[in-house]
Amino acid sequence: MNERKDIIIIEDDSVVSDLVSDIVLSAGFKPVAFESGHQGLVHLNENKNRTALVYIDFMLPNLDAHCLISLAKAIDKNIPLLICS
C-alpha cells in the first residue's frame, strides 16, 4: 500500500492554512498544518522520510522565516521549501 507523502504547512492564518491544505489534498498529498514553526520543525524531524515539501509563511509571529529555513535545511538539506507571504 502506498502511503501519501506529507506536505508540512507552517502558516499562522487559519484561512490560508485551510486553503493550502485543500490544494495539497486535491494534489494527492497529506497536508499536515501547524501554526507554529517550532511544531512544524518537530514534525519534519520525526517524519523527514515521508515529507515531500515544507510550505512556510514568510511572516510568522514567533520564528523568523530565515531562521526557520536554516533549521529545516539542518534537519534535511534536500527538503524542498516553498516560502510564501
Buried (B, 14 or more C-beta within 10 A) or exposed (E): EEEBBBBBBBBBEEEBBBEBBEBBEEEEBBBBBBBBBBBBBEBBBEEBEEBBBBBBBEEBEEBEBEEBBEBBEEBBEEBEBEEEE
